[in-house]
């Protein structure tokens, strides 16, 4: 087990300033866990015996981020660091946030309110680890275990249940039996959590390196309380989804499309709206689902048409999904055709067409609907016969179309 954590210079300076002011201070939570695991922490959180106003008095640049819960942010060298006073949480009426907090001078009381033992470890470079709940041992055993009474931790903040599964998928850890049983018994409480936070956790889960932990989610009892249709469809997919997720790039639209592969496009639209996806991701998922229900293009015309509609990035992504879910040989053929189409510089869309609306109107075609319809017919011609993408030919064909 790691005996020492190398802290960034600024983090050491923050701890030293708090210590020089007469207060205890430690790094805590995910940054300690990740450092023990040899991962690079995303954030460096600090816990201290100093009250928020006392912390603010020690630093020149601070702002309040959650001062009602004891958290202020210190800005040092253009980087934000959250510093939170040791606290004891009151009741959690909403199943997410404490109704009130009381500050304490006891570090162990602060660590007791945290979710899992691996996240309830504090560290100071001069003192080493403060680990009253055996978090280091659990990390060495690759085990996720609730702090104290797991059921109480989940009742305080129901999002912790989904975080438990997500941590397992991110770290490849097992979940302690008593903790998982408490999770299953309290699964209905997830209904108290906002869809935004549920979406965020599921997003991280699908993008995690150990998707085989999907079984934890399927057996947890959480899904029926998140979305009934998602529960039914994921249960039907079962373990077949695991190698598919592993084969896909770590991309939210691609991974979510695999998760929603058995959804109709309209069902996916409703689901994405319910979980408040951003519009761009939701549209991509729906686009992929629409094209997954259609044959893989196998002719130059079909490939040009598809690439023209989707653009290159979405076409390549669609091929990835089709390769995972459908026919690798057919996708290989489509990719070969696309490479030749691109190498030949074939026209794929109206922007590449050697004709535009102004030229058509100058030639006497009425502005408005007629111009748009004519451009569409010309593009269709060129998608079939790329050599027709010449201005003279297209103008002549446009005028013939008008005579019909």
C-alpha positions in Angstrom: 0.0 0.0 0.0 1.2 3.5 -0.8 2.9 5.2 2.2 3.2 8.6 0.7 1.4 10.8 -1.8 3.2 13.4 -3.8 1.1 16.5 -3.7 1.1 19.4 -6.2 3.0 22.4 -4.9 -0.1 24.5 -4.6 -1.9 21.8 -2.6 1.0 21.7 -0.2 0.9 25.5 0.1 -2.8 25.4 0.9 -2.4 22.8 3.6 0.6 24.7 5.0 -1.3 28.0 5.1 -4.1 26.4 7.1 -1.7 24.7 9.4 0.2 27.9 10.0 -3.1 29.5 10.9 -3.5 27.0 13.7 -5.9 24.6 11.9 -5.9 21.0 10.9 -6.1 20.3 7.1 -6.0 17.2 4.9 -6.6 16.2 1.4 -9.6 13.9 1.3 -11.9 11.8 -0.8 -11.4 10.9 -4.4 -7.9 12.5 -4.8 -6.6 10.2 -2.0 -8.3 7.2 -3.5 -6.9 7.9 -6.9 -3.4 8.6 -5.6 -3.4 5.2 -3.8 -4.5 3.6 -7.0 -1.8 5.3 -9.1 -4.4 7.4 -11.0 -4.1 11.1 -11.6 -6.7 12.9 -9.5 -9.0 15.3 -11.3 -9.5 17.5 -8.3 -7.7 18.0 -5.0 -10.3 18.5 -2.2 -9.2 19.7 1.2 -11.0 19.2 4.6 -10.1 21.4 7.6 -11.0 22.2 11.2 -11.1 25.9 10.2 -14.6 27.4 9.9 -15.4 28.9 6.5 -14.9 32.5 7.6 -11.5 31.5 9.2 -10.5 29.8 5.9 -11.5 32.9 3.9 -9.4 35.1 6.2 -6.3 33.1 5.3 -6.5 33.5 1.5 -6.7 36.5 -0.7 -8.9 35.1 -3.5 -11.9 33.1 -2.4 -15.6 32.7 -3.3 -18.5 30.9 -1.7 -19.5 27.7 -3.5 -21.4 25.9 -0.8 -20.8 27.9 2.3 -24.1 26.7 3.9 -22.4 23.3 3.8 -19.0 24.6 4.9 -17.4 24.8 1.4 -15.5 27.7 0.0 -13.3 27.8 -3.1 -9.8 29.2 -2.9 -8.2 30.3 -6.2 -4.5 29.8 -6.3 -2.5 30.3 -9.5 -5.7 30.4 -11.6 -6.8 27.0 -10.2 -9.8 26.4 -8.0 -9.6 24.3 -4.8 -12.5 23.4 -2.6 -11.9 23.6 1.1 -14.6 22.3 3.4 -14.9 22.5 7.1 -15.2 19.2 9.1 -19.0 18.7 9.4 -21.7 16.4 10.7 -24.8 16.2 8.4 -28.3 16.4 9.6 -31.3 14.7 8.2 -31.6 14.3 4.4 -35.3 14.9 3.7 -34.9 15.1 -0.1 -32.7 12.0 -0.2 -29.8 14.0 -1.7 -28.8 17.0 0.5 -28.6 17.4 4.3 -31.3 19.7 5.6 -28.6 21.3 7.9 -25.0 20.7 8.8 -23.1 21.3 12.0 -19.4 21.9 12.1 -17.1 19.8 14.2 -13.5 19.8 15.2 -13.3 16.0 14.8 -12.0 14.7 11.5 -13.3 11.2 12.1 -16.9 12.6 12.5 -16.4 14.2 9.1 -15.2 11.1 7.5 -18.1 9.1 8.9 -20.6 11.0 6.7 -18.9 10.0 3.5 -20.2 7.3 1.1 -17.6 4.5 0.8 -14.5 3.6 2.8 -12.3 4.2 -0.2 -13.5 7.8 -0.2 -13.2 8.3 3.5 -9.5 8.5 3.8 -7.6 11.7 4.7 -4.0 12.4 4.1 -1.4 14.9 5.2 2.2 14.8 4.0 3.6 15.2 7.6 1.1 12.7 9.2 0.4 10.2 6.5 -3.1 8.6 6.3 -6.1 9.0 8.6 -8.2 6.0 7.7 -10.6 5.1 10.6 -12.8 2.8 8.4 -10.2 0.7 6.7 -10.4 2.3 3.3 -6.8 1.5 2.3 -7.4 -2.2 3.0 -10.6 -2.2 1.0 -8.7 -0.5 -1.9 -6.1 -3.2 -1.7 -8.9 -5.8 -1.9 -10.6 -4.0 -4.8 -13.7 -3.7 -2.6 -16.4 -1.0 -2.4 -17.8 -0.9 1.1 -20.2 1.6 2.6 -19.0 3.7 5.6 -20.6 2.6 8.8 -24.1 1.4 8.0 -24.4 1.3 4.2 -28.2 1.5 4.3 -28.0 4.8 6.2 -25.5 6.2 3.7 -27.9 5.3 0.8 -30.9 6.8 2.6 -29.0 10.0 3.2 -28.1 10.3 -0.5 -29.8 7.9 -2.9 -27.4 8.9 -5.8 -24.7 6.9 -3.9 -26.4 3.7 -5.1 -25.8 4.5 -8.7 -22.3 5.9 -7.9 -21.6 2.5 -6.2 -22.3 0.7 -9.5 -20.4 3.3 -11.5 -17.3 3.1 -9.3 -17.3 -0.7 -9.7 -17.4 -0.2 -13.5 -14.7 2.5 -13.5 -12.3 0.7 -11.1 -13.1 -2.9 -11.7 -13.9 -3.4 -8.0 -16.3 -5.8 -6.3 -19.1 -4.5 -4.1 -19.2 -5.7 -0.5 -22.1 -8.1 0.1 -23.7 -6.1 2.9 -23.3 -2.9 0.9 -24.9 -4.4 -2.2 -27.8 -5.9 -0.1 -28.5 -2.4 1.4 -28.4 -1.0 -2.1 -31.0 -3.5 -3.4 -33.2 -2.9 -0.3 -33.2 0.9 -0.9 -33.3 1.0 -4.7 -36.7 2.7 -4.8 -35.1 5.8 -3.2 -33.4 6.6 -6.6 -36.7 8.2 -7.6 -35.8 11.1 -5.3 -32.8 11.9 -7.5 -32.9 14.4 -10.4 -32.8 13.0 -13.9 -29.8 15.1 -14.7 -27.7 13.4 -12.0 -29.0 10.0 -13.0 -28.0 10.7 -16.6 -24.6 11.9 -15.5 -23.9 8.7 -13.6 -25.2 6.4 -16.3 -23.1 8.3 -18.9 -20.0 7.6 -16.8 -21.0 4.0 -16.3 -21.4 3.3 -20.0 -18.0 4.9 -20.7 -16.2 3.0 -17.9 -13.4 0.4 -18.7 -15.2 -2.5 -16.9 -18.7 -2.7 -18.5 -18.9 -6.3 -17.3 -20.1 -4.7 -14.1 -23.4 -4.2 -15.9 -24.7 -7.2 -14.0 -24.5 -5.1 -10.8 -26.9 -2.6 -12.3 -29.2 -5.3 -13.8 -29.5 -7.0 -10.4 -29.7 -3.8 -8.3 -33.4 -3.0 -8.7 -32.5 0.6 -9.7 -33.5 0.4 -13.3 -37.3 -0.1 -12.8 -37.2 3.1 -10.8 -35.2 5.0 -13.4 -37.1 4.0 -16.5 -39.3 1.0 -17.1 -38.6 0.6 -20.8 -34.8 0.9 -20.2 -35.1 -1.8 -17.5 -37.0 -4.2 -19.8 -34.7 -3.7 -22.9 -31.4 -3.9 -20.9 -32.6 -7.0 -19.1 -33.4 -8.5 -22.5 -30.0 -7.6 -23.9 -28.2 -8.8 -20.7 -24.6 -9.7 -21.0 -24.6 -9.4 -24.8 -24.2 -5.7 -24.3 -20.8 -6.1 -22.5 -18.6 -7.0 -25.5 -20.4 -4.4 -27.6 -19.6 -1.6 -25.2 -16.0 -2.8 -24.9 -15.7 -2.7 -28.7 -17.0 0.9 -29.1 -14.9 4.1 -28.7 -15.4 6.0 -25.4 -18.0 8.3 -26.9 -21.4 9.1 -25.2 -23.5 9.0 -28.4 -22.0 5.7 -29.5 -22.2 4.0 -26.1 -25.7 5.3 -25.5 -26.8 4.0 -29.0 -25.6 0.6 -28.0 -27.5 0.8 -24.7 -30.6 1.9 -26.6 -30.1 -0.4 -29.6 -33.5 -2.1 -29.2 -35.3 1.3 -28.9 -37.3 2.6 -31.8 -36.2 6.1 -32.9 -39.3 7.7 -31.3 -38.8 5.7 -28.1 -35.2 6.9 -27.9 -36.4 10.5 -28.5 -38.8 10.2 -25.5 -36.1 8.6 -23.3 -33.5 11.3 -24.2 -36.0 14.0 -23.4 -36.9 12.4 -20.1 -33.2 12.2 -19.0 -32.5 15.7 -20.4 -29.8 14.8 -22.9 -28.3 17.7 -24.7 -29.8 18.2 -28.1 -26.7 17.3 -30.1 -26.2 13.9 -28.3 -29.9 13.1 -28.5 -30.0 13.8 -32.3 -26.9 11.7 -32.9 -28.4 8.7 -31.1 -31.7 9.0 -33.0 -29.8 9.3 -36.3 -27.7 6.2 -35.6 -30.8 4.2 -34.6 -32.6 5.3 -37.7 -29.8 4.1 -40.0 -29.2 0.9 -38.0 -32.7 -0.1 -39.0 -31.7 0.2 -42.7 -29.4 -2.0 -44.8 -25.6 -1.3 -44.8 -24.8 0.6 -48.1 -23.1 -1.7 -50.6 -22.9 0.4 -53.8 -21.1 3.7 -54.6 -24.4 5.5 -55.0 -25.7 4.3 -51.6 -22.4 5.2 -49.9 -22.4 8.7 -51.5 -26.0 9.2 -50.5 -25.3 8.2 -46.9 -22.1 10.3 -46.5 -23.9 13.3 -48.1 -26.7 13.1 -45.5 -24.6 12.4 -42.4 -21.2 13.9 -43.1 -18.0 12.0 -42.7 -17.8 11.8 -38.8 -21.3 10.4 -38.4 -20.9 8.0 -41.3 -17.7 6.6 -39.8 -19.4 6.3 -36.4 -22.4 4.5 -38.0 -20.0 2.1 -39.7 -18.4 1.4 -36.2 -21.9 0.6 -34.8 -22.9 -1.5 -37.8 -19.6 -3.4 -37.5 -20.3 -4.1 -33.8 -24.0 -5.0 -34.2 -24.5 -6.2 -37.7 -22.2 -7.4 -40.5 -18.4 -6.9 -40.4 -17.9 -8.0 -44.0 -20.6 -5.6 -45.3 -19.1 -2.7 -43.3 -15.7 -3.5 -44.8 -17.1 -3.3 -48.3 -18.8 0.0 -47.4 -15.5 1.4 -46.1 -13.7 0.4 -49.2 -16.3 2.1 -51.4 -16.2 5.3 -49.2 -12.4 5.4 -49.4 -12.6 5.3 -53.2 -15.4 7.9 -53.3 -13.3 10.3 -51.2 -10.2 9.6 -53.2 -12.0 10.4 -56.4 -13.5 13.6 -55.0 -17.1 12.5 -55.8 -19.9 15.0 -55.1 -21.7 14.1 -51.9 -24.0 17.0 -51.2 -25.3 20.4 -52.5 -22.2 22.2 -51.4 -20.1 20.1 -53.7 -22.5 20.4 -56.6 -21.2 22.4 -59.5 -24.4 24.4 -59.6 -26.2 26.7 -57.3 -29.6 28.4 -56.9 -28.4 31.8 -58.3 -27.2 30.2 -61.5 -30.5 28.4 -61.9 -32.5 31.6 -61.4 -30.2 33.5 -63.8 -31.1 30.8 -66.3 -34.8 31.6 -65.8 -35.9 29.0 -63.3 -38.4 30.7 -60.9 -37.1 31.5 -57.4 -38.4 29.4 -54.5 -39.7 25.8 -54.6 -38.7 25.1 -58.2 -35.0 26.0 -57.5 -34.9 23.7 -54.5 -36.6 20.8 -56.3 -34.3 21.2 -59.3 -31.1 21.2 -57.2 -32.3 18.0 -55.5 -32.9 16.3 -58.8 -29.4 17.4 -60.0 -27.8 16.1 -56.9 -29.5 12.8 -57.2 -28.2 12.5 -60.8 -24.7 13.2 -59.7 -24.8 10.8 -56.8 -25.6 8.1 -59.4 -23.1 9.4 -62.0 -20.3 11.5 -60.4 -18.9 12.4 -63.9 -22.1 14.4 -64.4 -21.0 17.0 -61.9 -20.1 19.6 -64.6 -21.7 23.0 -64.8 -22.6 22.8 -68.4 -24.2 19.4 -68.1 -26.1 20.4 -64.9 -27.5 23.6 -66.5 -28.6 21.8 -69.6 -30.3 19.1 -67.5 -32.0 21.8 -65.3 -33.5 23.5 -68.3 -34.8 20.1 -69.7 -36.4 19.4 -66.3 -38.2 22.7 -66.5 -39.6 21.9 -69.9 -41.3 18.7 -68.7 
